Amino acid sequence: MSLNLIHGWRDLSEAERGAAAALGNFDGVHLGHAQVIAMAREAAQRLGAPLAVITFDPHPRRVFRPANRPFRLTTLSQQVRALEALGVERLHMLPFDFAMASMTDRQFADEVLHQGLGIRHIAVGFDISFGAGRTGTPEAMKAYGAEFGFGVSVAPALTSASGEKISSSQVRAALRDGRPRDAAAMLGRPFAIEGVVRRGRQLGRQLGFPTANVELDDYVAPRLGIYATRTRMRDGRVIPGVANIGTNPTVGEVQARLEVHLFDFDEDIYGEVIETSLIAYLRPEVKFDGLPALVEQMGKDCLEARAILGL
């Protein structure tokens, strides 16, 4: 099934309206998001309606706090794949600007959800807020649903094994702390960085450890250091490896990026899009006294990563 991406909420055709939908930002599409989508799915099946997700582009955080450090957990393509895996048929991308931000919660429910999208049912999280000043609550949404004729379901909080509420913020915190396994437990899959392989200084190849270099761009920056990884190639192959996320202090690099060494792999993939999953954190990034010490440690990192990955 291919997800139908629909931009905007004005002047939609009748074929693009009338879904049962989950509403939220859905950055990361974690297990809490999946729970909200499951409620929308139940309503879609009951009503014979398409299953949709309603989200915002750009993320509201980009509008209100443009100077903040990058924070995204997924690119649009990753988000689409994750939603497709949950059976979502439509993704409504609402343009988020100051005009939308100034809508009252009632205006949003009436003009966007009811009149614009013709929503038949909306599923939201227990802590959702919407409308200017974040005044809209789940209880308000239920009242608007009763007024405008759409159903409303509210998903309760979902907690991790450690008792933490599963949220995008908690996933980001786990990644920044160097806890990719905790992040994966909340996401339902490993966190992955997707991007185009760029040509670097070729130093890794000269040292016997060629790397595929990918910029972090808008991704949240995980804790700098060395990771055991699995990388999905353009053709679907998954290649184990070891990656550095950092600035390469030993050789004087500045901008943090992902540099992944793919085990038993020697192909030209410059310009290709790859997706590297962070499986385990091995150690922090270190500035070595020289290249021989760096090469020695890289060999140890490869052995440790292979053991973790079951190779």
N, C-alpha and C positions, 0 to 999 in steps of 0.2 A: 504494500500500500504506500502511495506517495502522498505526503502531507501537502495540503493546499495552503499556500501563504497568501494572506489577504491583508493589504495595507489600507489603513484608514477605516472610518466608520460612517462616512457620508456617502450617499448615493450608491449604496450597494444594491446589487440585483437581488431578487427574492431567493435565488438559488444560493446566495452567499449569506443569507440571514437565517435565523431560526434554530440556532444550535443550542445544545446544552453545553455549558462551558465552565472551565475553571479559570479564575481570575487571579493574577499575581504577576510578579516579576520573573519568577522561575529561573533565576540565574543558578546554574548548576543542575537543575532538575534532580534534586535530592529526594530522599525517601518521604520527607514531609510533603513535598510537592506531589509526589506520586499518590499520596493518600488523598489529597484534594482532587486530583484528576480521577481517582477511582470513584469518588462520590459523583463527579460529573458524568462518568461513564455509566453508572447505575441509572442516573436520570435519563441519559441519552437512550439507553436500551428500553427503559419504561415508556418513554415518549415517542420512540421511533425517530429520534432527531440525531443529526450529526454530532460527534464529539469534538469540541473545540477547546483551545486555550486562548485566553485574552491576555496580552502582555503589552509592554510599552517600549518604544524605540524613539530616542535613546532611553536608557535606564534613567529613572528620575534622579538618581544620585548624580549622574553626569550633568544634569541641568542645575541642580541646587548647589552642588559642590564640585565645580569643574576643575578646581586645582588639586583635588584629592589624588592620592597615589592610585595607580591602576588596581582594580578589584575584581574583574570579571573571572568567573569560574568556567565559562563556556563561550566559545564563539557561536555565531548564529547557526553555522552548519552543525556544530556539535549539539546545540540545543534542539535543532530540528530532528536529528537522528535519535536523540533520547526520547523526544515526544512521540516520534513514530513508533518506537519500541513499546510505548505504553498505549498504542492504538489510537492516538490523536489524529483526527482527519483534517482539522483546520487550525491554522495559527493566525489569529487576528493580531496584527501589529499596529497598535495605536500610536500615532505620532505624539510624543510627549514634549510639549513646549509650555511657555508661560501662560498661553491661552487656556490649555487644558488644565494646567496647575491652578488656575484661578476659578475653575468650575466648583460650585458647591457640591457636596456629596449628593444632594437631590438632583441637581442638574446632570451629574455624571450618570446616575441611575436612569434618569428619564431620557435625556438626549442621546447618550452614547449607548447604554445597554438596551433600553427599551425601543426608542425610536430608530436609532442608527443600526444596531446589530439585530434587533428583533429577538433578543435572547428569550428562550423558553425556560431555561433553568440556569442558575449560577451557583457554583460551588466556590467557597472561600475558606481561607484558614481562620483559625480562632482569633488571631491577632491582626487581621487585616485592618488597614486604615485607608480611606480614599476621600477625595475631595479636598478643596482648599483648606489648609490648616490641619489636614489629616483628621477631620472631624467625623468622617463616616466610620461606622463600626459594624460588626456582624449583625447586631440587633437592628441598626438602621437599615442595613441591606434587606433584612427580613421584612421590615415595614414597607420598604419601597417595592419589594417583590409582591406583597399583598396589594399594594396600590396599583401597580402597573401590570400585574398579571403574569409574573414569572416566578417559578419556584426558587427556593434558596436552601442550600445545605451548608453547614459549617463543620469543618474538620477540626477535631480536637488536637491538642499538642501531641507531637510524637517525640519520644525521648530515646536516646541512644542507650547502649548497654551500661554506660557509666552514669546514666541518669540525666545527661545534658539534653536540653531541648534541641532537636535537629533543626538547623537553620543554615542559610547561606553564610551568615556571620560566623557561626561555629565551624563550618567547613573551612572558611578562610583562616580562622584562628589556628586550626589544626595544621594547615599547610605552612603558615608562618612560623609555627613552633617546630616544624620538622616532623610532623606526625602523619605521614601519608596514609598509614593503615587506618587511623581514626577517621581521616577524611573519607577514605573509601567506604568505611562502614556506614557513614552518613549518606554518601552519594548513592550507594548500592553498586558502585563500580569504582575503579581507581580514577583519581584525578589525572587528566591528560592535557598536554599542551600540543596544540595543532598549529602548524605554520609551514611556510615555504623554506626549504633548505637553501641557505645563503652560503656563498663562497667566503671563506675566512682567510687567515694567514697561512694555512696549510701546515702549521707547526705540529699539530697532532699527528698528521701523516708522517712528517719527518721523524717524529719520536716513536713511530710504530703503533700509534693509536689514532687512526683517522677518525674524525668526528663529523657528524651532520649538525650544522649550526642553525638554530632557529631563534628568532627574536621573541621576547616575551610580550611585546606590544601591550595590549590592554589587560593581560592576565594579572591576577594577583600574583605577587612574587613569593614563591615558597621560600622556606629557609634556605639560604645559600649553602651549597655543599654537594656531596656526592650521593647519587641514588642508583639503586637497581631499577631497571626499566624494562618495559616491553613496548616496541614501536610498531604501529600498523602502517604498512606501506601503501602506496597508491593501488597496488594490485591485490590488496587484501592480506598479504603475508604479514605475520607478526614475528618480529625479530627481537630476541632478548638482547640486553645490553647494559651498559653503565653510563651514567650521565653526570656531568657537572652543571649545576646551575650557579653561576657566579661571574666574577669579574677577572678570573685568572691572574691573581696578584703576582704570581711568580714571573710571568712574562709581560706584565704591565698593561693588560687590557683594562678598560674602564667600565663600559656598559655591561650590566648583567645580561646574560643570555643562557639558553639551553644548548649544551654541546654534548651530543650523545654518541658514544662509541658502540657500534652495532657488532655483536659477536659474529665471527666467521662470515663476514659480509664485505664484499669488495665490488661495488657497482657505482656508477655515476648517477647520483640522484639530485644533483644541483637543479634548483627550480621546481622540484616536486614538492607536493604537500604531504607531510607525514604527521602522525599523531603519536606522541610519546607518553605512555602512562607511567606515573611514578609509583613504584611498588613498595620500596623500602628506603629509608634514609640510612646511609652508611656512616657518614662523618661530616664535620664542618669543612668548609674550604680553608686551606692553609697556604701561607706563603713559604715556599721552600728556599733553601740556601742556593740551590742551583737546579739545572735540568736533570742531572743524574738522580738526585733525590726524588724529584717529581716523577720520573719514569719508574723508579722502584716502587713508589707508593701506588702509581696507576696500575701496576701489575698486581699488587695486593688487592686493590679495589675490584679488579676484574675477577679475581678468584673468589672474593667474598660475594660479589653480585651473582656469579654463577651458582654458588652454593645456595643462596637464598632463592634463586629462580629454579632450582632443582635440576641444574645442568651437570 
